[in-house]
């Protein structure tokens, strides 16, 4: 891959810059590398990425493209980067509209029309519309990162398409820029309208296509998901000429779309699912037409196979969905269908569900196992949350062969679906390829992902072999290879698919793009250019196979190498944990996917001793803004663990460079804090007076916390402090189940007297025998900053202590989530057989479960839990445990959805990170703090609580502190 753009591209960029292009022009190897992949199997290195700020920027780009001297320059537009067939990949220039052109411009509730820039994310739009009672209807599993522009360019649709249709059916106008810079507003118009109301380019195409109208209609398959790219069949319909039907699904081959006017629909007031289980996947598909033929008619029928369900049980999503599947026979389960109903009122909805249940009970099918109605939006959202993760979950299959997209969106008439999929499975079985399946049974679209390892020479030919057979199978059953995700690289089948109509498809392309500059090789080729071929485009695997095999083994880099570009880390939602640095910067180089791509390339270079120093520095710069919150390790469907890879990289990076002093201070703080706490007054004076604050600032540290050791209980009757010399006293404990050993961490022991005091007070009043383990460094901070020799030394010492303590049979319990979870995640990763150290709520929920003597608080108090990012994404049951504990005392505790606080241990104390830390805080936590009374908010993370104090000067407390405040008057002993 070329390190630098070509001279002609550099000239184009120089001229563009001279014309006052106001956005960013990126030509760094790192930035281009990240734009070289999407969610497909392909990798095409662009020469530059442009991030326009407005329409004027886009116009300048398109004007230049129209100049004769730049006719060889090619351009592809990019939105969410979630395409599965290389739609936005190009070896020329990438025009990324997602960074800046992501605003909602206007909404008219009366007309139900919204105007947006095309970089707006679909869920972002619906969050804006929700207070008005409307939504943009076309659904897709990547809705939290897919952009409206991407939806238009692939004519996207998904769950509910039989009811709500495709994106093109909701597009009223498109603002498109053609090569040469002309701004075209595309909208439907009547064939009888006056000349000035007609679009000349649409009129020209109409005259060219009109003689072939009947032939076009006869040739296009009559599917629920009609063919797009280009949709010649719907271009003229009902006396209307609608250019939008050619633009929608055009995959950036006809122009650059910067704005769209969309129609929106009222949100259904009530919704329900009927969950039906089957002992046979084909049987479920056979049953789907019967389900769709019911009265009342369902909104949608979705199907999931048992492979997806098994993987889901090991994903964080299971914490919110497990309750809906209780009692299911997983041994017999082979498929689940989700049948949705909507209504404007609850009685009507209940009647629909009752009538439907009666209908299917009187129309039995041999494969059905159970029928379970689920009412309420929470249940529906939870279940669809699992369904939306299906595509990502399949990528998490363990082993080198993993499900990949290339034949994943075939569409056939629903009545043909069962025999079609039966033959599809036979093709894969014959090739000895494993696979997972899920999709839209009502629309005849099943997502099939064969498991291949394209690094292997024997697997690569299967792309061609399987694709050709599946294409022929689609033809046999009256369907199409591309029913939902666009053509992309698969466009090579277009010429055969369109047959004698292909010249008409080419004429559309030629009209808009005569020199083949826009996303070349996709949908149609003009002049002497050719379409891309599925087995000639460079694959990710072509580069992955150049990485030494030992990196693919179980080590710190392994999870990053399996990143498949699903883009879950681009989630727009500021109240989602993953990924704080991306949300704050909007730069994909600071996302898990971006970092994973850079790490892959660095390992490739490293494998051949050709590491480029400048690129290595770009990787360092990217990783330096990773907060090590580990949300990616928990929320990414592939479990990409960037903090683990970052730690390993920094360990190697600093073998040949001097580590900054501020990092050395942070790394050793956990080890030195106990001694510092013995002279807390002096230590605090050193860190808090104005002169030393300036010194620390020059070193690179700001807003250092105060030690609180002097404020702790002097009276140790509440607990016994263990030392390395008195562990034998634990032998005298007669009821280990009524005792606990608190494993202190630096936050709990030395910086947070309030939480320490409350913990020992509450447990003492509950009758628990409390021991405090000797303090030792956990090594957590050393691991975060890649001081792995020191981490290993500290971890081994701590693990030895924990092992000795565990031998006494008394539960070990930690308070601070990220440090406690280090014992069960980072310790085993270096081969330590670490004993179980429970989070405080894990142990306390179990301890209280059988207590019948607990006081009840009668006062109604609404409390909200804000969990630490590492905790809620890597120990997903943890928030529920707190809810169970509070419920045991008659208290209601809800989980407040929140993003990252921006502190993450030492990250927020590093001077160069200070502004980013505040921005991350303000995007989620800051808003929540403003909207709620502080006394109602409970935060499990010490860093989080200190960040609230730092930026809002507000005190919020740990859940254990609130429990102690409320229960102390009732538990006095």
FIVOVEX-963619 format. One record per residue (C-alpha): residue in three letters; y, x, z. Coordinates in steps of 0.1 Angstrom, whole numbers, plus 5000, padded with zeros to 4 digits. Example, Ala and Ser with C-alpha at 12.3 -4.5 7.8 and 13.67 -1.06 7.14 Angstrom:
<titors>
ala495551235078ser498951375071
</titors>
This chain:
<titors>
unk500050005000unk503450134990unk505650255019unk508850194999unk510149924975unk510350014938unk513650144924unk514149814904unk513749614936unk516049844955unk518649784927unk518249414930unk518749434968unk521849654964unk523449414940unk522549124963unk524049294993unk527249374974unk527548994967unk527848945004unk524348805011unk524848715048unk521248695059unk518848985066unk517349205040unk514149365053unk512349655035unk510749825065unk507049885061unk506349685092unk508249375082unk506749375047unk503249425062unk503649115083unk504648915052unk501649045033unk499248795050unk499148425058unk496248215070unk494148305040unk491648585033unk494148765010unk496749045015unk499549114991unk502249355001unk505749244991unk508549484983unk511149305004unk511749005026unk515048805025unk516148575053unk518948365039unk521348205063unk522547915041unk522447765006unk525048014994unk522648295002unk519848114983unk522248054953unk523148424952unk519448524950unk518648274923unk521748374902unk520548734902unk517048634893unk518448464862unk520048784850unk518148954821unk518049284839unk516149124868unk513648914848unk510849124860unk511649054897unk509348794912unk509948574942unk507948354965unk509348124993unk507848125027unk508047885056unk505547875085unk503148115068unk500147885075unk498847855039unk495147905036unk495048014999unk497748274996unk500448034985unk503348234999unk501948584991unk503548784964unk503949154955unk507649094947unk510248944970unk509548694998unk512348445006unk511748335042unk513548015051unk512147975086unk514348215105unk517748055099unk517547745077unk515847535103unk518447275112unk518346895113unk521446795093unk521746415096unk519846115108unk520545745100unk518445535123unk519445215105unk518245345071unk515445545087unk516445845067unk516746205080unk518046515062unk516746855071unk516747215061unk513347305048unk512747565076unk512547285102unk509147275118unk507346935116unk506946895154unk510547005159unk511646715136unk509446465154unk510746585188unk514246515176unk513246175162unk511146065192unk514145935214unk515045715185unk511545575182unk510745725148unk508445995134unk507846175102unk504446045094unk502346295074unk500146475100unk498646815099unk496847035124unk499447315122unk502347075129unk503847295157unk504547575132unk504347435097unk507747385081unk508947085061unk509447315031unk505747425033unk504747065036unk506646975005unk505447264985unk501747184993unk502346804994unk500746825028unk498746555046unk496046525072unk494946285098unk496045925090unk496745985053unk494945665043unk497645485063unk500645705059unk500045885027unk501046235017unk504346425021unk505546324986unk505445964996unk508046025022unk510446255003unk513546074990unk515546374978unk515046744974unk517847004970unk516347264948unk517747584934unk516547684899unk516548034885unk520148104874unk521547944906unk521747574895unk521547334924unk519447034915unk519246714936unk515946554928unk515546184934unk513745904917unk515645694891unk514845404869unk514145444833unk516845184827unk519645364847unk522745484830unk522745834815unk525045984842unk522445884869unk519546044851unk518546404857unk518546594823unk515546804833unk513546504844unk514546314813unk513346614792unk509946624809unk509646244807unk510046254769unk507446534767unk504846374790unk505346004780unk503046024749unk500146154771unk500645904800unk497345714796unk495346024790unk496846184821unk495945874842unk492445864829unk491946234836unk493246254872unk490546164898unk491345844917unk491345974953unk492945884985unk494446234983unk495846224948unk496146544929unk499346754932unk500547074917unk501646924893unk501346554899unk501746444863unk500146104870unk502845984895unk505746144877unk506345814860unk505245504878unk506545144881unk509345204856unk510545494877unk510945864868unk510346064900unk510746444897unk509846474934unk506246424924unk506346734903unk508246934929unk506046824958unk502947034957unk504447294933unk503947584958unk507247744951unk506547784914unk509447564901unk512347644924unk513547714960unk513847394981unk516447425009unk517047065020unk515146745019unk516046385026unk513046205042unk512045855052unk510745805087unk508645535104unk508645365137unk506345525163unk503445295171unk504045165206unk500445155216unk497545365204unk493845405211unk490745595200unk487145485197unk485045785202unk481645755185unk478946025188unk476046095164unk472846285163unk473346375126unk476446495108unk475546345074unk474746025092unk478246025106unk479646065071unk477445775058unk478845565086unk482545635078unk483045385049unk481545115072unk484045205099unk486945205075unk485744865061unk486044705095unk488444425104unk490744535119unk491044835097unk491445165116unk494445395111unk492145685106unk488645825110unk488346185119unk485046375122unk484146695142unk480746865142unk478847005172unk479747365163unk483447295169unk482647105201unk480647395215unk483447645209unk486047395224unk484147405257unk485147765261unk488747715251unk491847625273unk491947295255unk488847185273unk490747155306unk492646855292unk489846695273unk486646745292unk486946415311unk486746215279unk483346355270unk481646315303unk478046195301unk477646295264unk474246425254unk475246765240unk471646855232unk471446555207unk475046565196unk475746675160unk478946495152unk481846295168unk484046055149unk487445965163unk488545615151unk492245545157unk494045205162unk497745135167unk499644825177unk503044715189unk501744575221unk498844645245unk497144305242unk497044335204unk495644695207unk493044585232unk492044305208unk491744545179unk489544775199unk487344495212unk486944345177unk486144685162unk483644765189unk481944425184unk481944495146unk480144825148unk477744695174unk476744425150unk476544675121unk474344945137unk473645285122unk470545495131unk472545815138unk474945665164unk474445775200unk477345625219unk480645435215unk483545495239unk486945335237unk489945545249unk493245365255unk496645515261unk498745775244unk497746055268unk494046025259unk494846015222unk497246315224unk494646505244unk491846435220unk493946515190unk495046835207unk491346935205unk491046815169unk494147015159unk492647325173unk489447285154unk490447515125unk491447785150unk488347745172unk486047805143unk487748145138unk486748225174unk483048225166unk481748555180unk480248825157unk481448995126unk480748695103unk483348435111unk484348105094unk487048165068unk489047945044unk488447935006unk486647605000unk487947425031unk489747125016unk487546964990unk488246594983unk485946324969unk485945954970unk484845855006unk481845664993unk480545994978unk481346205008unk477846205025unk475846314994unk478546554985unk478546725018unk474746725019unk474746924986unk477547144999unk475547225029unk472547305007unk474647554988unk475547735020unk472047715035unk470647865003unk473048155007unk472048185044unk475648125054unk476547965087unk479547725088unk481447465108unk482847135096unk485446885106unk488046675088unk489146335075unk486146125068unk488345825058unk489946025030unk486846205018unk488146545029unk485946765051unk487147115061unk484247355056unk484547715066unk481647945057unk481148245080unk481348565061unk482248925069unk484149035038unk484149395049unk480449395038unk479749455002unk477049195002unk479348925015unk482248964991unk480448824960unk479748504979unk483448404976unk482948374938unk479448234940unk480147964966unk483547874950unk482147824915unk479247604928unk481547394950unk484047354922unk481247214900unk480046994928unk483546844932unk483546774894unk480146604898unk481346374925unk484746284910unk486746504933unk488846814935unk488547164950unk492047134965unk492346804983unk494846905010unk495947275012unk497147344977unk495747564950unk497247904956unk494848174945unk492347914935unk494647814906unk492247994883unk490247674883unk493247474871unk492847544834unk489247404835unk490247124858unk493146994836unk491347074803unk493346954773unk496146854797unk496647214808unk499347284782unk501346994797unk501047164831unk502247484815unk505247304799unk506447194834unk506247554846unk508047674815unk510847424818unk511647554853unk510547914852unk510348044816unk509748414826unk507148344853unk509248484882unk508548214908unk505348264927unk503548394897unk499848334891unk499748004910unk499247654894unk500247754859unk501048064839unk503348084809unk503848324780unk501348614783unk500948594820unk497648504837unk496648304867unk495348494897unk491548514902unk489848454936unk487948784934unk490649004920unk493448954945unk493349214973unk491649085005unk492549155041unk488949295043unk489749555017unk492049715043unk490049615074unk486949805061unk489050125061unk489350095099unk486750295118unk483850085130unk484150185167unk487550005168unk485749675160unk483449715190unk484249575224unk487449755232unk491149695237unk491849665200unk488949445190unk490549105195unk493649205174unk491449305145unk490048955143unk493448785140unk493048555110unk496748465107unk496348105119unk499948125132unk499447935165unk501748195180unk504548065159unk504647745179unk508247615178unk507847445212unk510047625238unk508047475266unk504747625253unk503747955269unk502948155237unk504948355226unk508148415245unk509448715225unk508948535192unk510648225204unk513648415216unk514048645186unk512548425158unk511248745143unk507548755135unk507349115142unk507649015178unk504748755176unk501148815184unk500248775147unk502849025137unk501849275163unk498149235154unk498949305117unk500849625127unk498049735150unk495449685122unk497449905099unk498150175125unk494350185132unk493650215095unk496150505092unk494650655123unk491150625110unk492150855081unk494651075100unk497550955079unk499650795106unk503250755094unk505650855123unk508250595112unk505650315111unk504250415144unk507750385159unk508050045143unk504849945160unk506150085193unk509449885189unk507449565183unk505149615213unk508049715236unk509249355236unk505849215245unk506149075280unk502349125286unk502148765299unk498748725282unk499448385269unk498148495235unk494848595252unk494548245265unk496148015239unk495448195206unk492348025192unk490948375183unk491948505218unk494048785203unk494948995234unk498049185225unk498749315261unk495349485261unk496049645228unk499549735238unk498249915269unk495850115249unk498450195223unk500950315249unk498350525265unk497950715232unk501550705222unk502650885254unk500051155250unk502551325226unk505851185239unk507751185272unk507550865291unk510950715301unk511850755338unk512250385343unk508650325332unk507450595356unk509350425385unk507850085376unk504350235372unk504450395406unk506250115424unk503049925432unk501650245448unk504750345467unk505850005479unk503850015512unk505550325523unk508950205511unk508449885531unk508050075564unk511750165560unk512749845542unk516349865554unk516850205540unk515050125508unk517049805502unk520250005509unk519250255482unk518449985456unk521249745464unk524449935469unk526949955441unk526650335435unk522850345433unk522850025412unk524950225386unk522450505388unk519450275383unk521350115354unk521750455338unk518050525343unk517350185326unk516649945355unk518749645367unk518649365393unk515949535414unk514549295441unk514849345479unk511949425502unk511349155528unk508849325550unk511049305581unk511048925580unk507248885583unk505448755614unk505349005642unk502848785660unk499548845644unk497648575663unk497648375631unk495648645613unk493948975617unk495149275597unk492249475585unk492349855580unk489850075563unk488550175598unk488049825613unk486149635585unk483149605608unk484949335628unk484049105599unk480449115610unk481348895640unk482548605619unk479948335625unk481148085599unk482148275568unk482847945550unk485547875575unk487148215571unk489148385543unk490148745534unk493548735518unk493849025493unk497549125493unk499549225463unk502949395463unk504749075456unk503048865483unk503049145509unk506349315505unk508749095485unk508048745495unk507948685532unk508448315528unk505248265509unk503348505532unk504448325563unk503747985549unk500248085537unk499148215571unk500747925590unk499147655569unk495747815568unk495847875606unk496847515612unk493947405590unk491647595613unk490847885589unk490148225603unk492448455584unk492048825576unk494449035556unk492849305536unk494349655536unk496949685509unk496149905479unk497649915445unk495749695420unk496749915391unk498249615372unk501649775365unk499950095353unk497849895330unk500849705315unk502550025306unk499550205293unk499150465321unk495350415318unk494250725337unk496350605367unk495150245362unk491450355363unk491950565394unk493850275413unk491450015400unk488350205411unk489750255446unk490749885449unk487449775435unk485549985460unk487449815488unk486849465474unk483149545470unk482949645507unk484849325517unk482749105496unk479549225513unk480549035544unk480248705526unk483748585534unk485748455504unk488248685489unk491548515479unk494548635460unk498048485459unk499948625429unk498248495397unk498548795373unk497349045398unk494548825411unk493348765375unk493449145368unk490349175391unk488348935368unk489749055334unk491049405333unk488649555359unk485449445340unk487049575308unk486749935321unk483249875334unk483949775370unk481649515385unk484449345404unk483549085430unk485148745427unk488648715440unk489648355438unk493148225432unk494448065464unk494247715448unk490647775436unk489447855471unk491647595489unk490547305467unk486947385474unk487547435511unk489347105514unk486946905493unk484646795521unk487246775549unk487646415562unk490246495589unk493246575567unk496546405574unk498146185548unk501846195539unk502945845534unk506345925520unk506445905482unk507546245469unk507446345432unk506646715429unk506346915397unk504247225393unk505447515371unk502547755367unk502748125359unk502048185322unk499048415327unk497548165351unk497847845331unk496648005299unk493848225312unk492648015342unk493247675327unk491747485356unk494247635380unk497047375377unk494447095382unk493247265414unk496747245428unk496946875419unk493646815437unk494846995468unk498046795470unk496146465463unk493946545494unk497146495515unk498346185497unk500846375475unk501346345438unk501846665419unk502546655381unk502346955359unk505747035343unk505247175308unk507247505307unk507447815286unk507948165300unk510548255326unk511348585310unk510748815340unk507048895337unk506849155365unk509049455355unk510049345320unk513149155331unk514249445352unk514449685323unk518049715313unk517449695275unk515449375280unk517949205302unk519648985276unk516348895260unk514948805295unk517848575301unk517548415267unk513848345272unk514648195307unk517347975293unk515147835265unk512747665289unk513047735327unk516847715327unk516747375311unk514147245335unk516047375365unk519147195354unk517346865349unk515446865383unk516246885420unk515147235431unk513247095460unk510946905437unk509947215417unk507047445427unk506347775410unk503247985415unk504648315401unk506748545423unk508548675391unk509348315381unk510848225414unk512948545414unk514148475379unk515348135389unk517248295418unk518648555395unk520048335368unk520648005385unk521048115421unk518547845431unk515647865454unk512347715444unk509147775464unk505447835460unk503247525463unk501747665495unk505247685510unk505947315501unk502647215516unk503347395548unk506847235550unk505346885547unk502246935567unk503347145596unk504646855617unk501246685612unk499046995618unk500547155648unk497847325668
</titors>
